[in-house]
């Protein structure tokens, strides 16, 4: 049986298509073979990138950094093999990758060195944790007992730091530093009560100006924070700093410096306001109390130094803590019910 010209033409077309398909497939295989190191790198880097993204998205700084270092290491190994087998002659790129890796390691170690550690901060207790002797620094929500830390961070939750845990060299100077996240609910028109952020003093019945040095409070109705110092002479109200329009619903750092007869207040490392006291400050060798008639929000990174720190030291502390607080996953409710 003879085939028609049409049928023969169709078969030649099919053969050509098959040949073209085979040629295309062979071309892909050849390309993959010629670029196998690139293909391996791409296929390997996908899970590594996912690892890095997850790490930084959740602010696990070390997790993400390890991912970056591992990715650079993979490229170095693959490129070293490629260079050795003659697939590339660009030695400078391998040198660049090695320099990049060493630079990143140095940078990473420097950042770790700058990170805050728990021993820089005051331990806080509530009645339950004190009975169990479970001290909780308010600096690492992602580490340690999360339930205790979160409970003590709440401005509405009663807590205290022991005077035994603080330097006993009171003198006439000292530095207190802490971070706040304040909810706007504190300043509702229906609120007629001064909210206590914290104070140092054991006598709770006294006014916020007496036998409490220092004390930090939120005003009713109006967005104001007041810092008080008890002195041995002068009008009580004269020994206080009032801050108008404090930041709301964002973390900000407050540093208080008492030195002789002066009181300074720094916000985010910069001097905000200072006053001259009317007498010698009554430095309290007592526990530090938070959450009494507490505020709606969070308190963290509380530290005390018995010396008056200078502006450079204060800015250094702020920068170090800022870098840490940005890496921490404060996946918390900002506002709590004010009792």
C-alpha positions as CSV (number, residue, x, y, z in Angstrom):
1,X,0.0,0.0,0.0
2,X,1.5,3.3,-1.0
3,X,1.3,6.4,1.1
4,X,-0.1,9.7,-0.2
5,X,2.1,12.7,-0.4
6,X,0.0,14.3,2.4
7,X,0.6,11.3,4.7
8,X,4.3,11.3,4.0
9,X,4.5,15.0,4.7
10,X,2.6,14.6,8.0
11,X,5.0,11.9,9.1
12,X,8.0,14.1,8.3
13,X,6.4,16.9,10.3
14,X,5.8,14.7,13.2
15,X,9.4,13.4,13.0
16,X,10.6,17.0,12.9
17,X,8.5,17.9,15.9
18,X,9.8,14.9,17.8
19,X,13.4,15.8,16.8
20,X,12.8,19.4,17.9
21,X,11.3,18.3,21.2
22,X,14.2,15.9,21.7
23,X,16.6,18.7,20.8
24,X,14.9,21.1,23.2
25,X,15.0,18.5,26.0
26,X,18.6,17.7,25.3
27,X,19.4,21.4,25.3
28,X,17.8,21.8,28.8
29,X,19.7,18.7,30.1
30,X,23.0,20.1,28.6
31,X,22.3,23.5,30.2
32,X,21.6,21.9,33.6
33,X,24.8,19.9,33.2
34,X,26.9,22.9,32.3
35,X,25.4,25.0,35.1
36,X,24.9,22.3,37.7
37,X,26.5,24.4,40.4
38,X,24.1,27.2,39.8
39,X,21.1,24.8,39.8
40,X,22.3,23.3,43.1
41,X,22.7,26.8,44.6
42,X,19.2,27.9,43.5
43,X,17.6,24.7,44.8
44,X,19.5,25.0,48.0
45,X,19.0,28.6,48.6
46,X,15.1,28.4,48.4
47,X,14.8,26.6,51.8
48,X,17.6,28.8,53.3
49,X,15.7,32.0,52.2
50,X,12.6,30.7,53.8
51,X,14.6,30.0,57.0
52,X,16.0,33.6,56.9
53,X,12.6,35.2,56.3
54,X,11.0,33.2,59.1
55,X,13.8,34.2,61.3
56,X,13.7,37.9,60.7
57,X,9.9,38.1,60.4
58,X,9.7,36.7,64.0
59,X,12.6,39.0,65.0
60,X,14.7,36.0,66.0
61,X,17.9,37.8,65.1
62,X,20.3,34.9,65.6
63,X,18.1,32.6,63.6
64,X,18.0,34.9,60.6
65,X,21.8,35.7,60.9
66,X,22.6,32.0,60.9
67,X,20.6,31.6,57.7
68,X,22.5,34.4,56.0
69,X,25.9,32.9,57.1
70,X,24.9,29.5,55.9
71,X,23.8,30.8,52.5
72,X,27.1,32.6,52.0
73,X,29.0,29.4,53.1
74,X,27.0,27.4,50.5
75,X,27.9,29.8,47.7
76,X,31.6,29.7,48.8
77,X,31.7,25.9,48.6
78,X,29.9,25.7,45.3
79,X,32.0,28.4,43.7
80,X,35.2,26.8,45.1
81,X,34.3,23.5,43.4
82,X,33.4,25.3,40.2
83,X,36.7,27.1,40.2
84,X,38.7,23.9,40.9
85,X,37.0,22.0,38.1
86,X,37.6,24.8,35.6
87,X,34.0,25.8,35.3
88,X,35.0,29.4,36.0
89,X,38.2,31.3,36.1
90,X,37.0,34.3,38.2
91,X,39.0,33.9,41.3
92,X,38.1,37.4,42.5
93,X,34.5,36.4,43.1
94,X,35.6,33.6,45.4
95,X,37.8,36.0,47.3
96,X,34.9,38.5,47.5
97,X,32.6,35.8,49.0
98,X,35.3,34.9,51.6
99,X,35.7,38.5,52.6
100,X,32.0,38.9,52.8
101,X,31.7,35.9,55.0
102,X,34.4,37.1,57.4
103,X,32.9,40.6,57.5
104,X,29.5,39.3,58.3
105,X,30.9,37.1,61.1
106,X,32.7,40.0,62.6
107,X,29.5,42.2,62.3
108,X,27.4,39.5,63.9
109,X,29.7,39.0,66.8
110,X,29.8,42.7,67.4
111,X,26.0,42.9,67.5
112,X,25.9,40.0,70.0
113,X,28.4,41.8,72.1
114,X,26.2,44.9,72.1
115,X,23.0,42.9,73.0
116,X,21.5,43.3,76.4
117,X,21.7,40.6,79.0
118,X,19.4,39.8,81.9
119,X,22.0,40.7,84.6
120,X,21.8,44.4,83.5
121,X,18.2,44.7,84.8
122,X,16.3,44.6,88.0
123,X,14.5,41.4,89.0
124,X,10.8,41.9,89.8
125,X,8.5,39.7,91.8
126,X,4.8,39.5,92.5
127,X,3.4,37.7,95.5
128,X,3.4,34.3,93.8
129,X,6.9,34.5,92.2
130,X,8.3,35.9,95.5
131,X,6.9,32.9,97.4
132,X,8.5,30.6,94.8
133,X,11.7,32.6,94.7
134,X,11.3,33.1,90.9
135,X,12.8,36.4,90.0
136,X,11.8,37.9,86.7
137,X,13.7,40.6,84.8
138,X,11.4,42.6,82.5
139,X,13.8,42.4,79.6
140,X,13.3,39.2,77.7
141,X,9.8,38.2,76.9
142,X,11.0,35.5,74.5
143,X,13.3,33.9,77.2
144,X,12.6,32.3,80.6
145,X,9.1,32.0,82.0
146,X,6.9,33.9,79.5
147,X,3.9,33.8,81.7
148,X,5.6,35.5,84.6
149,X,7.3,38.0,82.4
150,X,4.2,39.0,80.6
151,X,2.2,39.3,83.9
152,X,4.9,41.5,85.5
153,X,5.2,43.7,82.3
154,X,1.6,44.7,82.5
155,X,1.2,48.1,84.1
156,X,-1.9,47.0,85.9
157,X,-0.1,44.1,87.6
158,X,1.4,44.6,91.0
159,X,5.1,43.9,91.3
160,X,8.2,44.9,93.2
161,X,12.0,44.9,93.0
162,X,13.8,44.3,96.2
163,X,16.2,46.9,97.7
164,X,18.6,44.0,98.4
165,X,19.0,43.6,94.7
166,X,19.9,47.2,94.1
167,X,23.2,49.0,95.0
168,X,23.1,50.3,98.5
169,X,25.3,53.3,97.8
170,X,22.5,55.9,97.6
171,X,24.5,59.1,98.1
172,X,22.8,62.0,96.3
173,X,22.8,60.6,92.8
174,X,21.3,57.8,90.7
175,X,20.0,56.8,87.3
176,X,16.8,55.0,86.5
177,X,16.0,53.8,83.0
178,X,12.9,52.0,81.6
179,X,10.8,51.5,78.5
180,X,7.1,52.2,78.4
181,X,4.2,51.4,76.1
182,X,1.2,53.5,77.1
183,X,-2.4,53.0,76.0
184,X,-4.5,56.1,75.2
185,X,-7.3,54.7,77.5
186,X,-5.3,56.1,80.5
187,X,-6.4,59.6,79.6
188,X,-10.1,59.0,79.0
189,X,-12.3,61.9,80.3
190,X,-13.9,59.5,82.8
191,X,-10.6,58.7,84.4
192,X,-10.2,60.8,87.6
193,X,-7.3,58.9,89.1
194,X,-3.6,59.4,88.8
195,X,-2.1,56.2,87.5
196,X,1.1,54.9,89.1
197,X,3.8,53.6,86.7
198,X,6.2,53.0,89.5
199,X,7.9,54.6,92.5
200,X,10.6,53.8,95.0
201,X,9.4,54.0,98.5
202,X,7.7,51.6,101.0
203,X,5.1,54.0,102.4
204,X,2.0,53.7,100.2
205,X,-0.3,56.0,102.1
206,X,1.8,59.1,101.4
207,X,1.1,61.4,98.5
208,X,3.0,61.0,95.3
209,X,5.4,63.8,96.3
210,X,6.3,62.5,99.7
211,X,8.7,59.7,100.7
212,X,8.9,58.5,97.1
213,X,12.1,59.1,95.1
214,X,11.6,59.0,92.3
215,X,8.0,58.4,91.4
216,X,6.4,58.2,87.9
217,X,2.7,58.8,87.3
218,X,0.2,59.4,84.5
219,X,-2.2,62.2,84.9
220,X,-6.0,61.8,84.7
221,X,-7.9,63.1,81.6
222,X,-4.8,64.7,80.0
223,X,-1.8,63.1,78.2
224,X,0.8,64.0,80.8
225,X,3.4,62.1,82.8
226,X,4.9,63.5,86.0
227,X,8.2,62.5,87.6
228,X,8.5,63.4,91.3
229,X,11.4,63.6,93.8
230,X,11.0,64.0,97.6
231,X,13.3,66.6,99.0
232,X,14.1,67.8,102.5
233,X,13.0,71.4,101.8
234,X,10.8,73.4,99.5
235,X,7.4,73.0,97.9
236,X,6.6,69.4,96.9
237,X,5.2,70.4,93.5
238,X,8.3,72.3,92.6
239,X,10.4,69.1,92.7
240,X,8.6,67.4,89.7
241,X,9.0,67.3,86.0
242,X,5.9,67.2,83.8
243,X,6.0,65.8,80.3
244,X,3.2,66.7,77.9
245,X,2.0,64.5,75.1
246,X,4.0,61.4,75.8
247,X,4.1,58.8,72.9
248,X,1.1,56.5,72.9
249,X,0.9,52.8,71.7
250,X,4.6,52.7,70.9
251,X,7.7,51.8,72.9
252,X,9.8,54.7,74.2
253,X,12.6,54.9,76.7
254,X,12.7,57.1,79.8
255,X,15.9,57.8,81.7
256,X,15.9,59.7,85.0
257,X,19.1,61.2,86.4
258,X,19.3,62.6,90.0
259,X,22.6,64.3,90.7
260,X,22.9,66.6,93.7
261,X,20.0,69.1,93.5
262,X,19.1,68.5,89.9
263,X,16.7,66.1,88.1
264,X,17.0,65.3,84.4
265,X,14.6,63.4,82.2
266,X,15.8,61.8,78.9
267,X,13.4,60.5,76.3
268,X,14.9,58.0,73.8
269,X,18.4,58.9,74.8
270,X,18.0,62.7,74.4
271,X,17.5,65.3,77.2
272,X,13.9,66.3,77.4
273,X,13.7,68.4,80.5
274,X,15.7,69.2,83.6
275,X,14.9,71.1,86.9
276,X,16.8,72.3,90.0
277,X,15.4,70.8,93.2
278,X,14.4,73.0,96.1
279,X,16.4,70.8,98.6
280,X,18.5,67.7,98.9
281,X,16.7,64.7,97.5
282,X,15.6,62.0,99.9
283,X,17.1,59.0,98.3
284,X,15.1,56.0,99.4
285,X,16.8,52.7,100.4
286,X,13.6,50.8,99.8
287,X,11.8,48.5,97.5
288,X,10.7,49.7,94.1
289,X,6.9,49.3,93.6
290,X,5.0,49.1,90.3
291,X,1.4,48.5,89.5
292,X,-0.2,50.2,92.5
293,X,-3.3,51.8,91.0
294,X,-1.5,50.8,87.8
295,X,-1.6,52.1,84.3
296,X,-2.9,50.6,81.0
297,X,0.2,49.4,79.0
298,X,3.5,47.7,79.4
299,X,6.8,48.3,81.3
300,X,10.1,46.8,80.3
301,X,13.9,47.0,80.4
302,X,14.1,48.4,84.0
303,X,17.6,49.2,85.2
304,X,19.1,51.2,88.1
305,X,22.6,52.6,88.6
306,X,23.7,54.3,91.8
307,X,25.8,56.8,89.7
308,X,24.6,59.7,87.6
309,X,25.2,58.6,84.0
310,X,26.2,61.1,81.4
311,X,24.5,61.8,78.1
312,X,26.8,59.6,76.1
313,X,26.2,56.6,78.4
314,X,22.5,57.2,78.3
315,X,22.4,57.3,74.5
316,X,24.5,54.2,74.4
317,X,22.1,52.3,76.6
318,X,19.1,53.5,74.5
319,X,20.7,52.4,71.2
320,X,21.6,49.0,72.7
321,X,18.1,48.4,74.1
322,X,16.4,49.8,71.0
323,X,18.3,47.2,68.8
324,X,17.2,44.5,71.2
325,X,13.6,45.5,71.5
326,X,13.2,45.6,67.8
327,X,14.5,42.1,67.5
328,X,12.2,40.8,70.2
329,X,8.8,39.5,69.2
330,X,6.5,41.6,71.4
331,X,3.5,39.9,70.0
332,X,1.4,41.2,72.9
333,X,-1.8,43.1,73.5
334,X,-0.9,46.7,74.0
335,X,-3.8,47.6,76.2
336,X,-5.2,46.0,79.2
337,X,-8.2,46.8,81.4
338,X,-7.5,49.5,83.9
339,X,-8.7,48.5,87.3
